Amino acid sequence: METKITKEQIENIQLDHGIMFKNYGLETQTLVAPVRGGTNFKVERTYRNIEFDGARGKTKGLKTIDDENATLTVKTLNASLETFADKLPGAKITRDEETNKITKIEATKIGIIDEDEYIENITVFAQKIGGQYVKITITNALDENGLDFSAVQKAEGEIELVYSAHHEYDSTKAKAKALYSIENIDEISYELEEA
């Protein structure tokens, strides 16, 4: 039997690194850059088989998803205080009154992380041979992996950002956000701030 690869399959080959944004499409949109090693999207699920007496093993129609989590990961070379703040949610942040830029981070807060510290969305675009992009978005994002930063001679300090999506505690709200979304789009629409 002869098998043939289709034009559509070729066009769907992802061919370049992903471009990552914080709060894509919002006033606070920021390009996460420079990065090294591309981006990674991961969905983890816990499946459970409903067991019953006499079952011969896994049974169609008797499997449930108990929980689902999503993460977007990238390594950045940007050792700004904004990057450190993302790695340390709940820390005390001091900002310049005129520029609103972070001037100091202090680890003084223990307890519940305020809802306004969650990032509205983290979005990645990855181009495909056919010209379209895969757009992946996670919502209510927070980096829970702590900070691990090394200053190394004759090398660049990499900071791994691992943004985890968070479910909303009231998923019945009319505006409740999906944990993640994956879609095909024709072009990326964004403007970068001038330096």
N, C-alpha and C positions, 0 to 999 in steps of 0.2 A: 504494500500500500504506500503510495506516494503522499507525503505531507508537504504542504506549501505554506510558507510564511506570507501573511497578508500585508498590504500597504498600510492598513490601519495599525497593525501590530508594530511595524517599523516606526510609524509616526508617533507612537506612544512610548518610544524609548526615551528615558530621561537622560539628558546629555550634559548637564552642567551643575555646578554647585547651587544650593538654594540661597535666596535672598531673604533675610529675616527682618521683620518689623515688630516693634512694640506699638500697640494701639493703632494698628493700620486703619486708615479711613477716619480717624478722629483728629481733633485739633492738636493733641499731644503725640501724634505719630512720630516715631523715631526709627531710623535705620540702625540695626544692630551691626556695627562694623568697627574695624576690620575683623574678619573672622578667618579661621584656619581649619581645614578639614571638613568643610561642608556642614550640613545640618542633618538632624536625625529626628524622625517622628515615630513615636511608639505608642501603641494602644495595648493595654494589658487587661485581660478579662479573667474572671473566675467563673468557670462553668461548673454546674452541679448536675449529676444524673439523679433523677428521682428513682429510687430503688423500690422494688416490690418483691414479695415472695414469688419465686418461680422464674424471675428474670434470668435470661441467659447472658446478660451483659448490657452494654449501652443500647438503649431502645429509642427509636425514632419517635419524636413527639414528647419525650419525657426528659428533656434537657432544658435547664434554665440558666440564665446569666445572673449571678448573684451581685457582682459589682464590675465596674468598668472605669479605668483610669487612662489618661492620655498625657504624654509629655513631648515637648519639643526641646532638643538639645543642640547647642552650638558651642564652640570654643572661640572666645574673642581675645584679641590682643589689646583691647581698649581698657586700660587700667584707670578709668575715670572714677570719681566718687559716685557717679550715677550707677556704674556697673557694680561697685561694692555695695551700694544701697540695695540693688536688686538681690544680691546674694545674702543680705542681712535684713529680711523683713522684720519689722518690730523694733529695730534699733532707733535710737533718738537721732533725728536728722536736723541739722541746722542749715538754713539757706540764706543766701544774700538777699536782702530786702529789695534791691533794685533789679538784679538779674534773675532771681529765683534759683540760681545754681547752688548746688550743695557745697558747703564750705567745711562741714565737719560731720562725722558719724561717730556716735557713742553707743555702746551696747549697754543701755540702762533699763530696758523694758523687758520684763518677763510677764508672760500671760497671753491672753487672747490677742491675736493680730487684728488690727482694725480693718473693717471691710474696704475702706478707701485705699489700703495698701496693696490690694490685689490689682493686677494689671488687667484692664478690660479684655485685651486679646493679644496673643502672639501669633503672627501670621508669617508663613513661609511660602515663597513662590519658587517652583522648580521648572525650568524650561524643558520641553520635549522636542524631538526632531521635527515634528510636524508644525512647530511654531507656537502651539498652545502652551499654557502653563498649568501645572497642578497647583492649586491654591489650597493650603492647609491652615486652618485656624483653630486654636484652642482658646477657651475663655476662662475668665476669673483665674488668671495665671499667677503663680507664686513659685519662687525658687526656694526649695526646702533643704537643699544639700549643703548649707553652710558655705564658708569661704575657705578656699585653699589657693593661696597665691604665693608663688616663688619668684624672687628676683635672681636670675641666673646670669653669670658672666658669659658673654658672647652668645646669648640666646634671648629670645623674647618671652616675657611672662605670659602664659596662657591662663585664662580664667574660663572654666567650664560653666556655662549657664544651662541649668536643667529646669525649664519652666514646666510645672505641673498644672494641668487644668483642674478646676474645682467645681463640683456640683453645687447648685444653689440649694439651700436648705428648704426653700419653698418652691418646688418645681411646678406647682400649680399656677404660679403667677403668670399673667398674660404675656409678660415680657421676659420670661425665664429663658436664659441662653442655653443653646445646645452645648454640651461639653466640648465637642469638636465638630468640624465640618471639613469635607474634602470635595473639591469641585474642579472642573476644567474651566479656564477662562482664556480669552483671546489675547488680552494685553494687561500689563500692570500699570495702574494709574497712581503715580505719586510724584511729589515734588520734594527735593532735598533742600534743607536750609542752607543759605549761603554763609560761608565762614566769615 
